[in-house]
């Protein structure tokens, strides 16, 4: 596994201003070398850095394993009308952003546009319109037939989210969006593992052991009006199962790109998860997600 050290990246700006506006009818030219959609996201909250697989990364793994697109694992778009509090809107913005990445990777144009519309709606409800390019919907539509463009646009959007939120001093909101995206990603992984019992997916799940601990800490630190209490309790309960996973790391020398002055930290990882622990994680992740999307 490779961890590329970026500044904090969240799921909010899936319809953000990624590139300069295009007024023409031609599809945009996307430089795929500018962003690695398979890279983990590394987020920084007050100096605490932790890694999380991007929704695109998890979806790419699922597709790489030749697993079919499954509409049933997504949060139905009609549920968005039920989210009237900032807490629910932020959590489900992370969830819908993850669903959008999944639809985009599988070239589900109609579904992707529906999820994009929901993401746009939730950002408006959260008062975050100022971060978004009004022309993005039409630009996304122009690229909806180009899988590579959709994936890179979505992945790059993750890397642009933190700037707006942190500068707007919305760390409580950003932590909830991050949590929602993580919950949906781990939900995807658990559903796919249950269907295929795949070693790579189990590895992806096991890698989240430390991420879960750090997420609990972050949600506790930015717990406005104690709104995160129930979510934190559920995550701590899930952590009791993750603590039973055995994760082994083998050091690999860092890779340095002298030209771009970027160092990539690397290591090999192996994960051991018993069937009983995996079953318990499946159940608790499902219950947690259901409580978030209802």
C-alpha positions as CSV (number, residue, x, y, z in Angstrom):
1,X,0.0,0.0,0.0
2,X,1.2,3.5,-0.8
3,X,0.4,6.6,1.3
4,X,0.8,9.9,-0.6
5,X,1.0,12.8,1.9
6,X,-1.6,15.5,0.8
7,X,-3.1,18.3,2.7
8,X,-6.5,17.3,4.2
9,X,-9.0,16.1,1.6
10,X,-12.7,15.5,2.2
11,X,-15.7,14.6,0.1
12,X,-17.5,18.0,0.0
13,X,-16.3,19.4,-3.3
14,X,-17.6,16.8,-5.7
15,X,-19.2,19.6,-7.6
16,X,-16.5,22.2,-6.8
17,X,-14.6,24.4,-9.1
18,X,-12.0,22.0,-10.3
19,X,-10.8,23.6,-13.4
20,X,-11.5,26.9,-15.2
21,X,-15.0,27.2,-16.6
22,X,-15.5,25.9,-20.1
23,X,-18.2,27.6,-22.2
24,X,-17.7,25.5,-25.2
25,X,-19.4,22.2,-26.1
26,X,-16.3,20.1,-26.3
27,X,-15.3,17.7,-23.5
28,X,-12.7,19.0,-21.2
29,X,-9.2,17.7,-21.5
30,X,-8.2,16.1,-18.2
31,X,-4.6,15.5,-17.3
32,X,-4.7,12.1,-15.6
33,X,-1.1,12.5,-14.4
34,X,-2.1,15.5,-12.3
35,X,-4.0,13.3,-9.8
36,X,-3.8,9.7,-8.8
37,X,-7.4,8.5,-8.2
38,X,-6.1,5.2,-6.7
39,X,-4.2,7.1,-3.9
40,X,-5.3,7.1,-0.3
41,X,-6.6,10.3,1.1
42,X,-4.5,11.7,4.0
43,X,-6.3,14.3,6.1
44,X,-4.8,16.7,8.7
45,X,-6.8,18.0,11.6
46,X,-4.7,20.3,13.8
47,X,-1.5,18.4,13.0
48,X,-3.0,14.9,13.2
49,X,-2.6,13.1,9.9
50,X,-4.4,9.9,9.1
51,X,-5.1,7.9,5.9
52,X,-8.4,6.8,4.5
53,X,-9.1,5.1,1.2
54,X,-10.8,7.5,-1.2
55,X,-14.3,6.5,-2.3
56,X,-12.9,6.2,-5.8
57,X,-10.1,4.0,-4.5
58,X,-12.5,1.6,-2.9
59,X,-14.7,1.6,-6.0
60,X,-11.7,1.0,-8.2
61,X,-10.8,-2.1,-6.2
62,X,-14.3,-3.4,-6.5
63,X,-14.3,-3.0,-10.2
64,X,-10.8,-4.3,-10.6
65,X,-12.1,-7.6,-9.0
66,X,-14.8,-7.8,-11.8
67,X,-17.6,-7.3,-9.3
68,X,-20.8,-6.0,-11.0
69,X,-22.3,-2.7,-10.3
70,X,-24.9,-2.9,-7.5
71,X,-27.4,-0.1,-7.2
72,X,-28.7,-1.7,-4.0
73,X,-25.6,-0.8,-2.0
74,X,-26.2,3.0,-2.5
75,X,-28.1,5.3,-0.4
76,X,-31.3,6.0,-2.3
77,X,-31.4,9.6,-3.6
78,X,-35.0,10.1,-2.3
79,X,-33.7,9.7,1.3
80,X,-32.1,13.2,0.9
81,X,-35.4,14.8,1.7
82,X,-35.3,13.4,5.2
83,X,-32.1,15.2,6.2
84,X,-33.2,18.4,8.0
85,X,-30.3,18.9,10.4
86,X,-26.7,20.0,9.7
87,X,-25.5,16.7,11.4
88,X,-27.5,14.5,9.0
89,X,-26.8,16.7,6.0
90,X,-23.1,16.6,6.5
91,X,-22.8,12.9,7.2
92,X,-24.9,12.1,4.1
93,X,-23.0,14.5,1.9
94,X,-20.0,12.2,2.6
95,X,-22.1,9.2,1.8
96,X,-23.6,10.6,-1.4
97,X,-20.2,11.8,-2.5
98,X,-18.9,8.2,-2.2
99,X,-21.9,6.9,-4.1
100,X,-21.2,9.4,-6.9
101,X,-17.7,8.2,-7.2
102,X,-18.9,4.6,-7.4
103,X,-21.5,5.4,-10.1
104,X,-18.9,7.4,-12.1
105,X,-16.4,4.6,-12.1
106,X,-19.0,2.2,-13.4
107,X,-20.1,4.7,-16.1
108,X,-23.6,4.8,-14.7
109,X,-24.4,8.1,-16.3
110,X,-28.0,8.5,-15.2
111,X,-27.3,7.5,-11.7
112,X,-24.2,9.7,-11.5
113,X,-26.2,12.7,-12.5
114,X,-28.9,12.0,-9.9
115,X,-26.3,11.7,-7.2
116,X,-24.5,14.8,-8.4
117,X,-27.8,16.6,-8.0
118,X,-28.3,15.4,-4.5
119,X,-24.7,16.5,-3.6
120,X,-25.5,19.9,-5.0
121,X,-28.7,20.1,-2.9
122,X,-27.0,19.2,0.3
123,X,-24.1,21.6,-0.1
124,X,-26.7,24.3,-0.6
125,X,-28.5,23.3,2.6
126,X,-25.2,23.5,4.5
127,X,-24.6,27.0,3.2
128,X,-21.5,26.1,1.2
129,X,-22.6,27.4,-2.2
130,X,-19.7,29.8,-2.2
131,X,-17.2,27.0,-2.8
132,X,-18.9,25.7,-6.0
133,X,-18.8,26.5,-9.7
134,X,-22.4,27.0,-11.0
135,X,-21.4,25.6,-14.4
136,X,-20.1,22.3,-13.0
137,X,-23.3,20.4,-13.6
138,X,-23.2,21.0,-17.3
139,X,-19.5,20.3,-17.4
140,X,-20.0,17.0,-15.6
141,X,-22.7,16.1,-18.1
142,X,-20.4,16.8,-21.0
143,X,-17.9,14.3,-19.5
144,X,-20.4,11.7,-18.4
145,X,-19.5,9.4,-21.3
146,X,-15.8,9.5,-20.5
147,X,-15.0,7.3,-17.6
148,X,-11.5,8.5,-17.2
149,X,-12.5,12.1,-17.0
150,X,-15.3,11.4,-14.5
151,X,-13.0,9.4,-12.2
152,X,-10.2,12.0,-12.3
153,X,-12.6,14.9,-11.8
154,X,-14.1,13.1,-8.8
155,X,-10.8,12.1,-7.3
156,X,-9.3,15.6,-7.7
157,X,-12.4,17.1,-6.1
158,X,-11.6,15.2,-2.9
159,X,-8.2,17.0,-2.8
160,X,-9.8,20.4,-3.1
161,X,-12.4,20.1,-0.4
162,X,-10.4,21.0,2.7
163,X,-9.3,24.4,1.6
164,X,-12.8,25.9,1.7
165,X,-13.9,24.2,4.9
166,X,-10.8,24.9,7.0
167,X,-10.7,28.5,5.9
168,X,-14.4,28.9,6.7
169,X,-13.7,27.4,10.2
170,X,-16.1,24.5,9.6
171,X,-14.1,21.7,11.1
172,X,-17.1,20.2,12.8
173,X,-18.9,20.0,9.4
174,X,-15.8,18.7,7.6
175,X,-15.3,16.0,10.2
176,X,-18.8,14.7,9.7
177,X,-18.5,14.7,5.9
178,X,-15.3,12.7,6.3
179,X,-17.0,10.3,8.7
180,X,-19.9,9.8,6.3
181,X,-17.5,9.1,3.4
182,X,-15.6,6.6,5.5
183,X,-18.8,4.8,6.6
184,X,-20.0,4.4,3.0
185,X,-16.6,3.2,1.8
186,X,-16.4,0.6,4.6
187,X,-20.0,-0.4,3.8
188,X,-19.1,-1.0,0.2
189,X,-16.1,-3.1,1.2
190,X,-18.1,-5.2,3.7
191,X,-20.9,-5.8,1.1
192,X,-18.4,-6.8,-1.5
193,X,-16.5,-9.1,0.8
194,X,-19.7,-10.8,1.9
195,X,-20.4,-11.5,-1.8
196,X,-16.9,-12.6,-2.8
197,X,-14.8,-13.3,0.4
198,X,-11.9,-11.6,-1.3
199,X,-8.4,-11.2,0.4
200,X,-7.8,-7.8,-1.2
201,X,-11.1,-6.4,0.2
202,X,-10.3,-7.9,3.7
203,X,-7.0,-6.1,3.5
204,X,-8.7,-2.8,2.7
205,X,-11.0,-3.3,5.7
206,X,-8.1,-4.2,8.0
207,X,-6.2,-1.1,7.0
208,X,-8.9,1.0,8.6
209,X,-8.0,0.0,12.1
210,X,-6.0,3.1,12.9
211,X,-8.2,5.4,10.8
212,X,-11.2,4.4,12.9
213,X,-9.4,5.3,16.2
214,X,-8.3,8.7,14.8
215,X,-11.8,9.4,13.5
216,X,-13.3,8.8,16.9
217,X,-10.8,11.2,18.4
218,X,-11.6,13.9,15.7
219,X,-15.3,13.6,16.1
220,X,-14.9,13.9,19.9
221,X,-12.8,17.1,19.5
222,X,-15.2,18.8,17.2
223,X,-18.4,17.7,19.0
224,X,-20.6,20.8,18.7
225,X,-23.4,20.6,21.2
226,X,-22.6,17.0,21.9
227,X,-24.3,16.1,18.6
228,X,-21.7,13.4,17.8
229,X,-22.2,11.4,21.0
230,X,-24.4,8.6,19.5
231,X,-22.2,8.4,16.4
232,X,-19.0,8.2,18.6
233,X,-20.6,5.5,20.8
234,X,-21.4,3.4,17.6
235,X,-17.9,3.9,16.2
236,X,-16.4,2.8,19.6
237,X,-18.5,-0.3,19.5
238,X,-17.3,-1.0,16.0
239,X,-13.7,-0.4,17.2
240,X,-14.0,-3.4,19.6
241,X,-14.1,-5.6,16.6
242,X,-11.4,-3.8,14.6
243,X,-9.1,-4.2,17.6
244,X,-9.2,-7.9,17.0
245,X,-7.7,-7.6,13.5
246,X,-4.0,-8.4,13.3
247,X,-2.3,-6.0,10.9
248,X,1.4,-6.6,10.0
249,X,3.5,-3.9,8.4
250,X,6.8,-4.5,6.5
251,X,9.0,-1.4,5.9
252,X,9.7,-0.4,2.4
253,X,12.0,2.5,1.6
254,X,10.3,5.8,0.7
255,X,10.1,6.8,-2.9
256,X,11.2,10.3,-3.7
257,X,10.3,12.3,-6.8
258,X,13.1,14.9,-6.8
259,X,11.6,16.9,-9.8
260,X,8.3,17.5,-8.0
261,X,9.8,17.4,-4.5
262,X,7.3,14.8,-3.4
263,X,8.1,11.8,-1.1
264,X,5.8,8.8,-1.1
265,X,5.8,6.7,2.1
266,X,5.5,3.0,1.3
267,X,5.0,-0.2,3.2
268,X,3.8,-3.8,2.6
269,X,0.8,-4.8,4.7
270,X,-0.9,-8.1,5.6
271,X,-4.1,-8.5,7.4
272,X,-5.5,-11.4,9.4
273,X,-9.3,-11.3,10.2
274,X,-11.2,-14.3,11.5
275,X,-14.5,-15.2,10.1
276,X,-16.2,-14.4,13.4
277,X,-14.6,-11.0,13.6
278,X,-15.5,-10.3,9.9
279,X,-19.1,-11.3,10.5
280,X,-19.3,-9.0,13.6
281,X,-17.8,-6.1,11.6
282,X,-20.4,-6.6,8.8
283,X,-23.2,-6.5,11.2
284,X,-22.0,-3.4,13.1
285,X,-21.1,-1.5,9.9
286,X,-24.6,-2.2,8.5
287,X,-26.3,-1.1,11.7
288,X,-24.2,2.1,11.8
289,X,-24.9,3.0,8.2
290,X,-28.6,2.4,8.6
291,X,-28.8,4.7,11.5
292,X,-27.0,7.4,9.5
293,X,-29.1,7.2,6.3
294,X,-32.5,6.8,7.8
